[in-house]
Amino acid sequence: MKNGTDITFKITASTEELIAAYSVRFSVFCEEQNVPYYIEADEYGSSRIHVIGLKGSEPVATGRMYITDGWLKLERIAVRKAWRSRKIGTKLVNFMIKAGNDIGIFKYKLNAQFSNIKFYERLGFKTKGKVFMEAGIKHVLMIREDDGYKLYKFQ
């Protein structure tokens, strides 16, 4: 059985890694959730920091992020279907949060799919605001504010 203990997370540093990240996103959002490709491949791709999770050379997870008004905005968090239920999503989000911590950012926000609220709550996020539609899917804004001094166990 495949496990999620030896997944390597990194910020993409090559065109090949970026394409791998998009392949995960297209698989999850476009093929599974029927989000149109033109929405998933938006105009912000080149101005975001992309993260890829690799099992050897196989892309299994991805996310992207950027800094806005002192917040680290997490976006497009996805784990390929065959790799879910192995805590890879948790490790991916924690990697992204640590990347923010490393540059002095301790406030995070994301637009969570309504079905994933409990997942993000387990990671310390709280809902803020009302449910809204994005790409035909219910979402809600979630935020997490850390004090900058507390150390978190990154699993």
C-alpha positions, 0 to 999 in steps of 0.5 A: 500500500502507498503511504504518505510518509515519504512525500517531498514538498517543495516550491516549484523551481522549474517549468517541469515542476510547474507543469506537474503542479498543474497536472494535479490541479487539472486532475482534481478540479477539472476532471473530478469536480468539473471546474472548467479548465479556463477557470483553473488555469487563470491569469494569476498563475504566473504571479503565485508561488506554487508548491508541489508534493512528490512521491519520487517523481510522481506529482501527488499534491499541489497548492499555490500561495501569495502574500496580500496585505500581510496575509499568506493566501493559500489557494488551489490545494489539491491531492490526487484521489489515489493519494487521499486519506494519508495526511498528505493534505495536512502536510501540504498545508503545514508546509505552506504555513511554514513557508510563510513563517520562514518569511515572518508571516503568521496570518493565513486565509483561504477560500475553502470548499464547503465540504472541506471546512472540517479539514481546515478547522483541524488545522486551526482555521476558522470560518469567517463570513458567508458561504459563496459560490466559486466555480460553481462550488460552495466556498467559505473564507477561513482564516488562521492567525498565529502569534508568531512565537508559538511553535507548531508541530508540523506532521 
